[in-house]
């Protein structure tokens, strides 16, 4: 493929970008790119090529072609984030890498993992499960936005030091690059530095990282970092980059599920377990993740195509990130004006330095006419989310935080400001319906 390919023609952002290059239904108003992402036709073409290669000669592909193509993808990601290729592997999603780290570390009595109250729900549940089967304990650092970056870092420092003073050991701290709901920028670089200072392993959940903001791994040097590529980089679902520096690779002994790359501890007189895959001089860490049971790894092989699209069609990473962040910020201002509320941000405006914005909905929580009783908030949120799709053919994430209901909008190159106007007007109309108690009348 080359620049003459019509699927690589430079195109202005907005509606023309959407109609020319993306697969979205013309009537659908997609304001929630952050949850699952999507990808352009050019990347779909590469995806189908890889699936066709796999089906044409399955054994040859899985055993020989695919490992070489995976190496190319890993090298592409490694170059993008500025690390050696043998420190990057590809996994289906951020949740997989979270499980790999938490299930590989050996926890003893007194060990603690620290995380924020805004941690992604699946991560918190993973911590809860590991705490059920090991001596691990967890500490939840209360974060109630809006907060300054200084305050966030200080709250984390207080939690670590209080735990250590109580005679426990903080083995691991988990925090985001950008939280999910609310979708806000986290001072993750400063939190990594804090962990180094306190002798704590850092695990950065960058699910909303690569492709949305600059991820400076070489200078920050986290102990573990994962970032989905299917959310913001235009790689098909599911694909994530999992970074483990050489200094920590000995801590990761198995994938989940355990597969042929695992090397068991050898017991006297016990023969080695046969590995049916071809021998290779690659590092043990890379081999561990090269073949993890039989799945379709075609999305992993689309990283180069995604970056090519972003460079040739969109004009490069900086242009994409600047447009998406500005659009999200402008959308937040517009929606706040329609709702008569405000954007969730701090005085330093550091929380909105990303491509997502969060706007408080005009729903009053409490008892009385036109108000939403606190016990019914979850029901209302689910009703709003369902009706957005069913009645208005649009979607944006709705959530409860710090005593209020918010909507989260995502900026993306196939959207323009009028899309958010229509979306915000739909949300506003639904809020009026909720105030009248319509959510109580639902049959589904």
C-alpha positions as CSV (number, residue, x, y, z in Angstrom):
1,X,0.0,0.0,0.0
2,X,1.2,3.5,-0.8
3,X,0.2,7.1,-0.7
4,X,-1.9,6.7,-3.8
5,X,-4.3,4.4,-1.9
6,X,-7.6,6.4,-1.6
7,X,-7.9,5.0,1.9
8,X,-4.7,7.1,2.8
9,X,-5.9,10.4,1.2
10,X,-5.3,13.4,3.6
11,X,-8.7,14.5,4.8
12,X,-10.0,17.3,7.0
13,X,-11.2,16.4,10.5
14,X,-14.9,16.3,11.2
15,X,-17.8,15.0,9.0
16,X,-15.7,14.5,5.9
17,X,-13.2,12.4,7.8
18,X,-16.0,10.3,9.1
19,X,-17.8,9.8,5.8
20,X,-14.6,9.1,3.9
21,X,-12.6,6.9,6.2
22,X,-14.7,5.4,9.0
23,X,-17.3,2.6,9.3
24,X,-19.8,4.4,11.5
25,X,-23.5,4.2,10.7
26,X,-24.5,7.6,9.1
27,X,-27.3,8.1,11.5
28,X,-25.4,7.3,14.7
29,X,-23.9,10.1,16.8
30,X,-20.8,8.4,18.5
31,X,-19.7,10.6,21.4
32,X,-18.1,7.8,23.5
33,X,-15.0,6.9,21.6
34,X,-13.2,6.3,24.8
35,X,-14.9,3.1,25.9
36,X,-14.3,0.9,22.9
37,X,-12.7,3.0,20.1
38,X,-13.1,2.3,16.4
39,X,-10.9,2.1,13.4
40,X,-10.8,3.4,9.8
41,X,-11.3,1.5,6.6
42,X,-7.6,1.4,5.9
43,X,-6.9,-0.5,9.1
44,X,-9.9,-2.8,8.5
45,X,-8.3,-3.7,5.2
46,X,-5.1,-4.7,7.0
47,X,-7.1,-6.7,9.6
48,X,-8.9,-8.6,6.8
49,X,-5.5,-9.3,5.1
50,X,-4.1,-10.8,8.3
51,X,-7.2,-12.9,8.9
52,X,-7.0,-14.1,5.2
53,X,-3.3,-15.1,5.7
54,X,-4.3,-17.0,8.8
55,X,-7.0,-19.0,7.1
56,X,-5.0,-19.7,3.9
57,X,-2.3,-21.7,5.6
58,X,-3.2,-21.9,9.4
59,X,-0.1,-23.9,10.6
60,X,2.4,-21.9,8.6
61,X,0.8,-18.7,9.7
62,X,0.6,-19.5,13.5
63,X,3.9,-21.2,13.7
64,X,6.1,-19.0,11.5
65,X,4.5,-16.0,9.9
66,X,2.7,-14.6,12.9
67,X,5.7,-14.5,15.3
68,X,7.6,-12.4,12.7
69,X,4.6,-10.1,12.2
70,X,4.2,-9.8,16.0
71,X,7.9,-8.8,16.3
72,X,7.2,-6.0,13.7
73,X,4.2,-4.7,15.7
74,X,6.1,-4.8,19.0
75,X,9.0,-2.9,17.4
76,X,6.5,-0.3,16.0
77,X,4.9,0.2,19.4
78,X,8.3,0.3,21.1
79,X,9.6,3.0,18.7
80,X,6.4,5.0,19.3
81,X,6.9,5.1,23.1
82,X,10.7,5.1,23.0
83,X,11.7,1.8,24.7
84,X,13.5,-1.3,23.5
85,X,11.3,-3.8,21.7
86,X,12.0,-6.6,24.1
87,X,10.3,-4.5,26.9
88,X,7.0,-4.4,25.0
89,X,4.5,-7.3,24.4
90,X,0.9,-7.2,23.1
91,X,-2.1,-8.4,25.1
92,X,-5.8,-8.3,24.4
93,X,-6.6,-5.4,26.8
94,X,-5.5,-3.5,29.9
95,X,-7.5,-5.8,32.2
96,X,-5.4,-8.8,31.0
97,X,-2.1,-7.0,31.9
98,X,-3.6,-6.0,35.3
99,X,-4.4,-9.6,36.1
100,X,-0.9,-10.7,34.9
101,X,0.8,-8.3,37.3
102,X,-1.4,-9.0,40.3
103,X,-1.4,-12.8,39.8
104,X,2.4,-13.0,39.3
105,X,3.6,-11.0,42.3
106,X,4.1,-13.1,45.4
107,X,2.3,-11.5,48.3
108,X,3.0,-12.1,52.0
109,X,1.2,-11.1,55.2
110,X,1.4,-7.3,55.7
111,X,1.6,-6.6,51.9
112,X,-0.6,-3.8,50.6
113,X,-1.7,-2.5,47.2
114,X,-2.8,1.1,47.1
115,X,-5.2,2.5,44.5
116,X,-7.4,5.6,44.0
117,X,-11.2,5.5,44.6
118,X,-11.5,6.4,40.9
119,X,-9.8,3.2,39.8
120,X,-11.4,1.3,37.0
121,X,-14.0,-1.1,38.3
122,X,-12.5,-4.3,36.8
123,X,-9.1,-3.4,38.3
124,X,-10.7,-2.9,41.7
125,X,-12.5,-6.3,41.4
126,X,-9.2,-8.0,40.4
127,X,-7.6,-6.5,43.5
128,X,-10.5,-7.8,45.6
129,X,-10.2,-11.3,44.2
130,X,-6.4,-11.5,44.7
131,X,-7.0,-10.3,48.3
132,X,-9.4,-13.2,48.8
133,X,-6.8,-15.9,47.8
134,X,-3.6,-14.3,49.1
135,X,-2.6,-12.3,52.2
136,X,-2.7,-9.1,50.1
137,X,-4.7,-6.1,51.6
138,X,-5.8,-3.0,49.7
139,X,-6.1,0.6,50.6
140,X,-8.4,2.9,48.7
141,X,-7.2,6.5,48.5
142,X,-10.3,8.7,48.4
143,X,-10.3,11.1,45.4
144,X,-13.2,13.5,45.0
145,X,-12.8,15.7,42.0
146,X,-12.2,18.5,41.3
147,X,-8.8,18.3,43.1
148,X,-5.5,19.9,42.2
149,X,-2.7,17.6,41.1
150,X,-0.7,18.6,44.2
151,X,-3.6,17.4,46.3
152,X,-3.9,14.1,44.5
153,X,-0.2,13.4,44.9
154,X,-0.2,14.4,48.5
155,X,-3.2,12.1,49.3
156,X,-1.2,9.3,47.7
157,X,1.9,10.2,49.7
158,X,-0.1,10.3,53.0
159,X,-1.6,6.9,52.3
160,X,1.7,5.3,51.5
161,X,3.5,6.7,54.6
162,X,0.6,5.9,56.9
163,X,0.6,2.3,55.7
164,X,4.4,2.0,56.2
165,X,4.2,3.6,59.7
166,X,1.6,1.0,60.6
167,X,4.2,-1.7,59.9
168,X,2.8,-2.8,56.6
169,X,4.6,-2.9,53.2
170,X,3.2,-1.2,50.2
171,X,4.2,-3.6,47.4
172,X,2.3,-2.0,44.6
173,X,0.5,1.3,43.7
174,X,-2.0,1.3,40.8
175,X,-3.1,4.5,39.2
176,X,-4.3,5.8,35.8
177,X,-2.9,8.1,33.1
178,X,-6.5,9.3,32.6
179,X,-9.3,8.0,34.8
180,X,-12.3,6.3,33.1
181,X,-15.3,7.9,34.9
182,X,-14.7,10.7,35.3
183,X,-12.4,11.0,32.3
184,X,-9.7,13.2,33.8
185,X,-5.9,13.6,33.4
186,X,-4.0,12.2,36.3
187,X,-0.5,13.4,37.3
188,X,0.8,9.8,36.7
189,X,4.4,11.0,36.1
190,X,4.6,12.5,39.5
191,X,3.0,9.5,41.1
192,X,5.6,7.2,39.5
193,X,8.3,9.5,41.0
194,X,6.6,9.3,44.4
195,X,6.6,5.5,44.2
196,X,10.3,5.4,43.4
197,X,11.0,7.7,46.3
198,X,9.0,5.5,48.7
199,X,10.3,2.2,47.4
200,X,7.0,1.1,45.9
201,X,6.4,-0.7,42.6
202,X,4.3,1.4,40.3
203,X,1.7,0.0,37.9
204,X,0.3,2.6,35.4
205,X,-3.1,1.8,34.0
206,X,-2.9,3.7,30.8
207,X,-6.1,2.2,29.3
208,X,-6.8,5.8,28.1
209,X,-3.2,6.6,27.2
210,X,-1.5,5.9,24.0
211,X,-3.0,7.9,21.1
212,X,-4.7,10.4,23.4
213,X,-1.8,11.9,25.3
214,X,2.0,11.7,25.1
215,X,3.3,8.7,27.2
216,X,6.9,9.5,28.1
217,X,8.1,6.1,29.4
218,X,11.8,6.7,29.0
219,X,11.9,9.7,31.3
220,X,9.2,8.5,33.8
221,X,10.3,4.9,34.0
222,X,7.3,3.2,35.6
223,X,7.7,-0.4,36.9
224,X,4.7,-1.6,34.8
225,X,2.5,0.1,32.3
226,X,-0.3,-1.0,30.0
227,X,-2.2,1.0,27.4
228,X,-5.0,-0.1,25.2
229,X,-4.3,0.5,21.5
230,X,-7.9,-0.1,20.4
231,X,-9.2,2.9,22.3
232,X,-7.3,5.9,20.9
233,X,-4.8,4.6,18.4
234,X,-7.3,3.2,15.8
235,X,-6.1,-0.4,16.3
236,X,-9.0,-3.0,16.1
237,X,-10.3,-4.5,19.4
238,X,-8.7,-5.9,21.4
239,X,-5.1,-4.9,21.5
240,X,-3.0,-3.4,24.3
241,X,0.7,-2.7,24.8
242,X,2.2,-4.1,28.0
243,X,5.5,-2.5,29.1
244,X,7.7,-4.3,31.6
245,X,11.3,-3.1,31.8
246,X,14.1,-5.7,32.0
247,X,14.7,-5.0,35.6
248,X,11.2,-6.3,36.4
249,X,10.7,-9.1,33.9
250,X,11.8,-11.7,36.3
251,X,8.6,-10.9,38.3
252,X,6.4,-12.0,35.4
253,X,6.6,-15.8,35.2
254,X,3.3,-16.6,33.4
255,X,0.7,-15.2,31.2
256,X,-3.0,-15.6,31.9
257,X,-3.9,-18.2,30.8
258,X,-0.6,-20.0,31.2
259,X,0.6,-21.3,27.9
260,X,3.6,-22.7,26.1
261,X,6.0,-19.9,26.9
262,X,5.9,-20.7,30.7
263,X,9.0,-22.3,32.1
264,X,8.2,-24.4,35.2
265,X,10.6,-24.8,38.0
266,X,12.5,-28.0,37.3
267,X,12.1,-30.8,39.9
268,X,14.8,-33.5,40.2
269,X,14.1,-36.4,37.9
270,X,11.1,-34.7,36.2
271,X,11.4,-34.4,32.4
272,X,10.9,-31.0,30.8
273,X,7.4,-30.4,29.4
274,X,7.4,-30.5,25.6
275,X,6.9,-27.2,23.8
276,X,5.3,-27.8,20.3
277,X,6.3,-24.3,19.0
278,X,9.5,-23.6,17.1
279,X,12.6,-22.8,19.1
280,X,13.8,-19.1,18.9
281,X,16.5,-17.0,20.5
282,X,14.1,-14.4,21.8
283,X,14.0,-13.4,25.4
284,X,11.9,-15.4,27.9
285,X,9.6,-12.4,28.5
286,X,8.9,-12.0,24.8
287,X,8.4,-15.7,24.3
288,X,6.0,-15.8,27.2
289,X,3.5,-13.6,25.3
290,X,4.2,-14.7,21.8
291,X,1.6,-17.5,21.8
292,X,-1.0,-17.4,24.6
293,X,-3.5,-20.1,23.6
294,X,-5.4,-19.9,20.3
295,X,-6.9,-16.5,19.7
296,X,-7.2,-14.2,16.7
297,X,-4.2,-11.9,17.1
298,X,-5.0,-10.1,13.8
299,X,-5.6,-6.8,15.7
300,X,-2.0,-7.0,17.1
301,X,-0.8,-7.0,13.5
302,X,-2.5,-3.7,12.6
303,X,-0.5,-1.3,14.7
304,X,1.7,-0.2,11.7
305,X,-1.4,0.4,9.6
306,X,-3.0,2.5,12.3
307,X,0.0,4.7,12.7
308,X,0.3,5.1,8.9
309,X,-3.3,6.3,8.8
310,X,-2.7,8.8,11.6
311,X,0.4,10.1,9.9
312,X,-0.7,10.3,6.2
313,X,-4.5,10.9,6.6
314,X,-4.6,12.9,9.8
315,X,-1.3,14.7,9.7
316,X,0.5,13.1,12.6
317,X,0.2,12.5,16.3
318,X,0.4,16.1,17.5
319,X,-2.3,17.2,15.1
320,X,-4.6,14.4,16.2
321,X,-4.1,14.9,19.9
322,X,-4.5,18.7,19.7
323,X,-7.7,18.5,17.7
324,X,-9.3,15.9,20.0
325,X,-8.4,17.7,23.2
326,X,-9.6,21.1,21.9
327,X,-12.8,19.5,20.6
328,X,-13.5,17.8,23.9
329,X,-12.9,21.0,25.8
330,X,-15.1,23.1,23.5
331,X,-17.8,20.4,23.7
332,X,-17.7,20.6,27.5
333,X,-18.1,24.3,27.4
334,X,-21.0,24.0,25.0
335,X,-22.8,21.2,26.9
336,X,-22.4,23.1,30.2
337,X,-24.1,26.1,28.6
338,X,-27.0,23.9,27.4
339,X,-27.3,22.2,30.8
340,X,-26.8,25.4,32.9
341,X,-24.1,23.6,34.8
342,X,-20.3,23.3,34.7
343,X,-17.4,21.3,33.4
344,X,-15.6,19.1,36.0
345,X,-12.1,20.7,36.3
346,X,-9.8,22.3,38.8
347,X,-8.6,25.9,38.9
348,X,-5.3,24.8,37.3
349,X,-7.2,23.3,34.4
350,X,-5.0,20.3,34.5
351,X,-7.8,17.7,34.6
352,X,-9.0,18.5,31.1
353,X,-5.6,18.2,29.4
354,X,-6.9,15.2,27.5
355,X,-9.5,14.3,24.9
356,X,-12.4,13.7,27.3
357,X,-14.6,16.1,29.2
358,X,-17.1,15.7,32.0
359,X,-20.1,17.9,32.5
360,X,-22.5,17.9,35.4
361,X,-26.1,17.1,34.5
362,X,-29.0,19.3,35.7
363,X,-30.3,16.6,37.9
364,X,-30.8,17.4,41.6
365,X,-30.2,14.5,44.0
366,X,-32.6,14.3,46.9
367,X,-36.2,14.0,48.0
368,X,-39.0,16.0,46.6
369,X,-40.7,16.8,43.3
370,X,-38.4,16.8,40.3
371,X,-35.5,15.4,42.3
372,X,-33.8,12.0,42.0
373,X,-33.7,10.1,45.3
374,X,-30.1,8.9,46.1
375,X,-31.2,5.2,46.2
376,X,-32.5,5.6,42.6
377,X,-29.4,7.2,41.1
378,X,-28.1,3.9,39.6
379,X,-31.5,3.2,38.1
380,X,-31.7,6.6,36.5
381,X,-28.1,6.3,35.1
382,X,-28.9,3.0,33.5
383,X,-32.2,4.4,32.1
384,X,-30.5,7.5,30.6
385,X,-27.8,5.3,29.0
386,X,-30.4,3.0,27.5
387,X,-32.7,5.7,26.2
388,X,-29.9,7.7,24.6
389,X,-29.3,4.7,22.3
390,X,-32.9,3.7,21.8
391,X,-34.5,7.1,21.4
392,X,-31.8,9.4,20.1
393,X,-29.3,7.0,18.3
394,X,-26.3,8.4,20.3
395,X,-24.3,7.5,23.3
396,X,-22.1,9.2,25.9
397,X,-21.1,7.7,29.3
398,X,-23.1,8.8,32.3
399,X,-21.9,8.3,35.8
400,X,-22.2,9.4,39.4
401,X,-19.3,11.2,41.2
402,X,-19.0,13.3,44.3
403,X,-22.8,13.6,44.8
404,X,-23.7,14.5,41.2
405,X,-24.5,12.8,37.9
406,X,-22.2,13.6,35.0
407,X,-21.9,12.9,31.3
408,X,-18.5,12.1,29.7
409,X,-17.9,13.1,26.1
410,X,-14.9,12.0,24.0
411,X,-13.2,14.0,21.3
412,X,-12.2,12.4,18.1
413,X,-11.1,13.3,14.5
414,X,-14.4,12.1,12.9
415,X,-16.5,14.5,15.1
416,X,-17.2,18.2,15.1
417,X,-18.8,20.6,17.5
418,X,-22.3,20.3,16.2
419,X,-22.3,16.6,17.0
420,X,-22.0,17.5,20.7
421,X,-24.7,20.1,20.4
422,X,-27.1,17.5,19.2
423,X,-25.9,15.0,21.9
424,X,-26.2,17.5,24.7
425,X,-29.7,18.6,23.6
426,X,-30.7,14.9,23.7
427,X,-29.2,14.4,27.2
428,X,-31.0,17.6,28.4
429,X,-34.3,16.3,27.1
430,X,-33.7,13.0,28.9
431,X,-32.9,14.8,32.1
432,X,-36.3,16.6,31.9
433,X,-38.0,13.2,31.3
434,X,-36.1,11.7,34.3
435,X,-37.3,14.6,36.5
436,X,-40.8,13.7,35.6
437,X,-40.2,10.2,36.9
438,X,-40.4,8.5,33.5
439,X,-37.5,6.1,34.4
440,X,-39.9,4.5,36.9
441,X,-42.3,3.5,34.1
442,X,-39.7,1.5,32.2
443,X,-40.6,-2.1,31.3
444,X,-37.0,-3.2,30.5
